Amino acid sequence: MPSALITGITGQDGSFLAELLLEKGYTVHGVVRRSSTENFERIQHLRDKIHLHQADLLDQLSIIDVIKNTKPSEVYNLAAQSFVPTSWNQPVLTGEFTALGVTRVLEAIRLLDPKGIKFYQASSSEMFGKVQEVPQKESTPLYPRSPYGVAKVYGHWITINYRESFDMFACSGILFNHESERRGKEFVTRKVTDGVARIKLGKQKVLKLGNLDARRDWGFAGDYVEAMWLMLQQDKPDDFVVATGQTWEVRELVRLAFERVGLDYTKYVELDPAFLRPAEVDLLVGDPSKAAKKLGWKPKLSFEQLVHRMVDADMERIKKEG
């Protein structure tokens, strides 16, 4: 039976990946950080099927211990300080987790089982930042525009470095924005769908947003974790852009979400300069043709279906809250 270790298992991607691997017959181990409050909401339905272990990307010895004890055949590094605005307020911490944390995991694998463990690194479309070409593909020059993006570039290149230096099976998935009802409410998609549900149910009057003209390539997280798994099933390690190849304005996301509950967004949305980034990333759109050709991967859920799924889930949740 194959076994996998997932850092960041309590996050959106970690929970979807854990479900996928369980379906495929894996023993699934997850890394959680010791904290005074447990946040296992996204994996609560899996708690009796997965094995959780305390470790921390800031602590090299704890990572070595957890890999030694779990003996995984695959390691998926999904943990990071992943919220871009926070990276401006905490740039050093972001670097420690999102950049050096990758090195600590790779180093642990190199020390323990460099030939037997396959490694997946969660890279990000934020690495393209001030885009040098449209659409962005694996060979597009990187130009990050936030401390988060910069840290992800380090994580991306250190993965390539270990692959080439130590002949390790180490891959990076350059994932474009991927969303779901499990997305944190600080991210714009979920902020919108949660806000729409609250407005529809009379619990909120307005929705304050930043740049409605920013364009993103949005897909469904449940589809994207399949691409992660497929990368580690190949004969040779490689890096792949995972995206839909289509782009939408934030405004279109907002319109679709409000229309789902029968409302006109122009009556409820207010622009708030507080939500504008110091350096905006205006247009991200990925070219997933390599993933389609080599992995046989393509997204299943459309953008409209994704927005509807998220709005419906938030409506259901808020109704239950009463």
C-alpha positions in Angstrom: 0.0 0.0 0.0 1.5 3.4 -1.0 1.8 6.0 1.7 1.9 9.8 1.5 2.8 12.6 3.9 1.0 15.9 3.3 2.2 19.2 4.9 -0.6 21.7 5.1 -3.2 18.9 5.3 -5.6 21.1 7.2 -5.8 23.6 4.3 -8.0 23.6 1.2 -5.7 21.6 -1.0 -4.5 19.3 1.7 -8.1 18.2 2.5 -8.9 17.5 -1.2 -5.6 15.7 -1.8 -6.2 13.6 1.3 -9.6 12.5 0.0 -8.1 11.7 -3.4 -5.3 9.6 -2.0 -7.6 7.7 0.3 -9.8 6.9 -2.7 -6.7 5.5 -4.4 -5.8 3.3 -1.4 -3.0 5.3 0.2 -2.2 5.4 3.9 -2.3 9.2 4.4 -0.2 11.0 7.0 -0.6 14.7 7.6 1.6 17.3 9.3 0.0 19.7 11.7 1.6 22.5 13.8 1.2 22.5 17.5 -1.1 25.4 18.5 -3.4 26.2 21.3 -6.4 26.0 19.0 -7.0 23.2 16.6 -8.3 24.1 13.1 -9.3 20.7 11.6 -12.6 21.9 10.1 -11.6 21.0 6.5 -10.5 17.5 7.4 -13.0 16.7 10.2 -14.8 14.2 8.0 -11.5 12.3 7.4 -10.1 12.3 11.0 -10.7 8.5 11.5 -9.0 7.7 8.1 -5.8 9.7 8.3 -2.9 9.9 10.7 -1.8 13.3 12.0 1.6 14.2 13.3 3.0 17.3 14.9 5.9 19.0 13.1 6.8 22.4 11.9 8.4 23.7 8.7 10.5 26.1 10.9 12.0 23.1 12.8 14.3 20.9 10.8 14.5 18.1 13.4 10.7 17.7 13.6 10.5 17.3 9.8 13.2 14.7 9.9 11.4 12.8 12.7 8.0 12.8 11.0 9.5 11.5 7.7 11.5 8.9 9.5 8.5 7.7 11.5 6.0 7.6 8.6 8.3 6.3 5.9 6.2 7.8 3.0 6.6 7.0 -0.6 5.4 10.4 -1.6 5.7 13.8 0.2 3.4 16.7 -0.8 4.6 20.1 0.5 1.5 22.2 0.6 2.2 24.2 3.8 3.0 27.8 3.4 2.1 31.3 4.6 -0.1 31.5 1.5 -2.1 34.8 1.9 -0.4 37.5 -0.3 -1.5 40.6 1.7 -0.1 39.0 5.0 3.2 38.5 3.2 3.6 42.3 3.1 3.0 42.6 6.9 5.2 39.5 7.7 7.8 39.2 5.0 10.4 37.4 7.1 8.0 34.8 8.5 6.7 34.3 4.9 10.2 33.6 3.8 10.9 31.2 6.6 7.8 29.1 5.9 7.3 29.5 2.2 11.0 29.5 1.1 13.2 27.9 3.7 10.5 25.5 4.8 10.8 23.8 1.4 14.6 23.4 1.8 14.0 21.8 5.2 11.7 19.2 3.8 14.0 18.5 0.8 17.0 18.2 3.1 15.1 15.7 5.3 14.3 13.6 2.3 17.9 13.8 1.1 19.2 12.6 4.4 16.7 9.8 4.9 15.7 8.4 1.5 16.7 10.5 -1.5 16.0 7.7 -4.0 12.8 6.2 -2.5 10.7 9.3 -1.7 9.0 11.3 -4.4 8.5 15.0 -3.6 5.9 17.5 -4.7 6.3 21.3 -4.2 3.3 23.6 -4.4 4.6 26.4 -6.6 2.4 29.3 -7.5 1.3 31.5 -10.4 2.2 34.5 -8.1 5.8 33.7 -9.2 5.0 35.3 -12.6 3.7 38.5 -11.0 4.5 41.2 -13.5 4.0 38.9 -16.3 6.6 38.7 -19.1 4.3 36.8 -21.5 0.7 35.8 -21.9 -0.3 33.1 -21.3 2.3 32.0 -18.7 4.0 28.6 -19.2 6.7 26.6 -17.6 9.5 28.5 -19.4 8.0 32.0 -18.7 10.5 34.2 -16.8 9.5 34.8 -13.2 8.9 38.3 -11.9 7.2 38.1 -8.4 5.5 41.1 -7.1 5.0 40.3 -3.4 7.1 38.7 -0.6 4.9 35.6 -1.0 5.7 35.4 -4.7 9.4 35.9 -4.0 9.4 33.2 -1.4 7.6 30.8 -3.8 10.3 31.5 -6.4 12.9 30.3 -3.9 10.9 27.2 -3.1 10.5 26.5 -6.8 14.2 26.8 -7.6 15.5 25.0 -4.6 13.2 22.0 -5.7 14.8 22.1 -9.2 18.2 22.4 -7.5 17.8 19.3 -5.3 16.4 17.4 -8.3 19.4 18.2 -10.5 22.1 18.1 -7.7 21.0 14.9 -5.9 19.0 13.1 -8.6 15.9 13.2 -6.5 12.3 12.8 -7.8 11.2 16.3 -7.0 8.5 18.2 -9.0 6.9 21.6 -8.8 3.3 22.2 -9.8 2.9 25.9 -10.8 -0.8 26.1 -9.8 -2.9 29.1 -10.8 -5.7 30.2 -8.6 -7.8 27.3 -7.5 -10.9 27.7 -5.3 -13.6 25.8 -3.5 -16.1 26.1 -0.6 -13.1 25.2 1.6 -11.1 28.3 0.6 -10.3 30.7 3.4 -12.6 33.7 3.7 -9.6 36.1 3.3 -9.3 35.1 -0.3 -11.3 37.2 -2.8 -13.4 34.3 -4.2 -14.6 33.1 -0.9 -15.0 36.6 0.5 -17.3 37.2 -2.4 -19.4 34.0 -2.1 -19.6 34.3 1.7 -20.6 38.0 1.3 -23.2 37.2 -1.3 -24.8 34.6 0.9 -24.9 36.9 3.9 -26.4 39.8 1.9 -29.0 37.4 0.4 -29.9 36.2 3.9 -30.1 39.7 5.4 -26.9 39.3 7.6 -24.8 41.9 5.7 -25.6 45.0 3.7 -22.6 45.7 1.5 -19.5 43.9 0.1 -16.3 45.9 0.1 -13.7 44.9 -2.5 -10.5 46.2 -4.1 -9.5 46.0 -7.8 -12.4 44.6 -9.8 -10.4 44.8 -13.0 -7.7 42.3 -11.9 -7.9 39.2 -14.0 -7.2 35.7 -12.8 -7.2 32.1 -14.1 -9.6 30.4 -11.6 -10.1 26.6 -11.3 -11.5 24.1 -8.9 -9.1 22.9 -6.1 -10.6 19.3 -6.3 -9.4 19.1 -10.0 -6.0 20.6 -9.3 -5.0 18.1 -6.6 -5.4 15.3 -9.2 -2.6 17.0 -11.2 -0.3 17.0 -8.2 -0.8 13.2 -7.8 -0.3 12.6 -11.6 3.1 14.4 -11.5 4.4 11.9 -9.0 3.2 9.0 -11.1 5.4 9.9 -14.1 8.7 8.1 -15.0 10.7 11.3 -14.7 10.2 14.3 -12.4 9.2 17.6 -14.1 7.5 20.9 -13.5 4.0 21.7 -14.8 1.7 24.7 -15.0 -1.8 23.7 -13.8 -4.4 26.1 -14.9 -7.6 26.4 -17.0 -6.1 28.6 -19.7 -9.0 31.1 -19.3 -9.2 34.3 -17.5 -11.9 36.3 -15.8 -12.1 39.7 -14.1 -12.9 39.9 -10.4 -16.0 41.8 -11.6 -17.2 38.7 -13.5 -16.8 36.5 -10.4 -18.9 39.0 -8.4 -21.6 39.3 -11.1 -21.9 35.5 -11.3 -22.1 35.1 -7.6 -24.8 37.7 -7.1 -26.8 36.4 -10.1 -26.8 32.9 -8.4 -29.0 34.4 -5.6 -31.0 36.7 -7.9 -29.3 40.0 -7.0 -27.7 42.8 -9.0 -24.1 43.2 -7.8 -23.9 47.0 -8.6 -26.3 47.7 -5.7 -24.2 46.0 -3.1 -20.5 46.3 -3.9 -18.3 49.2 -2.6 -14.7 49.8 -3.7 -12.3 50.1 -0.8 -8.7 51.3 -1.4 -7.7 49.4 1.7 -7.9 46.2 -0.3 -5.6 47.3 -3.1 -2.1 45.7 -3.2 1.1 47.8 -3.0 2.1 46.1 -6.3 -0.8 44.7 -8.2 -0.7 41.6 -10.3 -3.1 42.5 -13.2 -3.3 39.5 -15.5 -2.5 35.8 -14.7 -3.5 33.2 -17.2 -1.8 29.8 -17.5 -1.0 27.6 -20.4 -1.8 24.1 -19.2 -1.0 22.3 -22.5 2.1 20.5 -21.1 0.0 19.1 -18.3 -2.7 18.1 -20.8 -0.2 16.4 -23.1 2.1 14.6 -20.6 -0.2 14.0 -17.6 -3.5 13.7 -19.5 -4.9 16.3 -17.1 -7.6 18.8 -17.7 -10.0 20.7 -15.4 -13.5 19.2 -15.1 -15.5 22.0 -13.3 -16.2 25.2 -15.3 -15.7 28.6 -13.7 -19.5 29.2 -13.6 -20.1 25.8 -12.0 -17.3 26.6 -9.4 -18.9 29.9 -8.4 -22.3 28.4 -8.1 -20.9 25.5 -6.0 -19.3 28.0 -3.6 -22.3 30.3 -3.3 -24.6 27.3 -2.7 -22.3 25.9 0.0 -22.1 29.3 1.8 -25.9 29.7 1.6 -26.3 26.3 3.2 -23.7 26.9 5.9 -25.1 30.4 6.9 -28.6 29.0 7.0 -27.4 26.3 9.4 -25.7 28.9 11.6 -29.1 30.6 12.0 
